[in-house]
Amino acid sequence: MPIERLAAGPLYLQLKSILQRQIDTGELQPGDMLPSLRELCRQYEVSSITVRRALQELVNEGRLQSQQGIGTFVTTRNRRPRLALVILGFIEREWRRNSGIFGDLIAGAATVAWEREALFSVTRVDPERDVAGFLASIVAERFFDGLLVRVLSDAHPADLQPVREAGLPYVVIKRYTPGVPTNCVVVDDVRAACEATSHLLAHGCRRIAFVCPQGTIVGRDRHEGYRRALAEHGLSYEPELVPPVADWFEERGYAALKALLALPQPPQAVFAAGDMLAIGAYRAAAELGLRIPQDLAVVGYDDIPAAATLQPPLTTVRTSYYDFGARATALLLDLIAHRVAGPQRIIMDAPLVVRGSCGEHAGS
C-alpha cells in the first residue's frame, strides 16, 4: 500500500503513523518482527532514508527495538502515552483569577490520564508567543504523543496546521473553528444561551439585556442564542441592550449593568453570559438599591462555585471544566490508540440550573 503523496506532512511521518497504527490496533503484536528495510521500501514505495527515519523515531519512542543483524521488533511492553495540556494566550492575571476553573480542567484531564496509565503534564505559554510557532516546536521535539489545547482566543486553522501536518493527535477544549473539521470538546452555546434567555422570557421579562464579550466563537454563539430566543418570542433585537464588553471579569459586568440601568428604559432582566459578569451585575444592582429578582432578574453561565452562594442564588447554565478535561483526554487517548478516527467533535450537556435569581418560574 503506497503512501499518499498528496497528503499533508513528510513521508517519514506518514509511514511512522501507519506503523504506529498497526501497533496500536494489534495488527502488529508485541514481539513481531517488522518486514525488512527493502520490503518496507517496496511495500510503501518510499526510499530507504524515509523508512530508516520512521523506524528510528518509533525506536526512540520505545515502540520498536532494533537488534543489529537480526531485525526490528515490536517491543513487548509499549511505553505509556505522553500527553500535554497546552494553555495558550492567558495572561498571569487571567490565570490567577481563573485558578479554580483551570484546577478543575487539569483535575479532569489528570484523572483520566491516571486511570488509563498515561503520562500527563501542563504547560502555560506566554500570551506573546506565536501559537503556531510554539506548537511547531512541540511537534519538532516529538516528545508528546498527543496534545490537549486550551486557547483563550479562537482556534485558528493556521495555528493548528503544524500539528495536523505532523499527524500528531490533538483535541481543542471549548473552541471549534466554523467550517473546519477539528478534534474538539465543546458545548452547544447557541442552544444553551437560547434556553437561558427563554427562561427569562417565561417570567414575563421583555427588555432583556445581554452582557458578554463577543471576541471569540463562544461569545458570538451565546449572542446568537440570545437573539434566537428573542426572535422565537416575536421580540425585536435592541442593540442598546447589548453593550460592548472587553472580557469576562466581574468589573466588566458591574460597569455594563451600571450603564444599562442608566438608560431611559432600563432592562427588566440581564443575561450575563459568564458567572463573573453576573457577580458584577449583582454588585451594581445592590449599589443602586435594586432587589434581585423583584426589580431585576439575572441569569448567568458556567455555574462556578460562587453562583450557588450568591443572595439570591444564581440561575445559570452549568458547564463542567472537570468534564471538559476528562472528555478531551479520553478522546485524545482514543485518537492516539486509533480506536477512533479524527476529526471528532464531542458536544457536552449544558443544562440550565434554576435557582432564585429570576423569581418563581411562570410555569411552576
ABEGO torsion letter per residue (X at the ends): XBBBAABBEBAAAAAAAAAAAAAAAGABBBGBBBBBAAAAAAAAGBBAAAAAAAAAAAAAAGABBBBBGAEBBBBABBBBBBBBBBBBGBBAAAAAAAAAAAAAAAAAAAAAAAAAGBBBBBBBBBAABBAAAAAAAAAAAGABABBBBBBABBBBAAAAAAAAAAGBBBBBBGBBBBGBBBBBBBBBAAAAAAAAAAAAAAAGBABBBBBBBAABAAAAAAAAAAAAAAAAAGBBBBAAABBBBABABAAAAAAAAAAAAABABBBABBBBABAAAAAAAAAAAAAAGBBOAAABBBBBBGGBAAAAABOBBBBBBBBBAAAAAAAAAAAAAAAAAGABBOBBBBBBBBBBBBBAAAEBBAAX
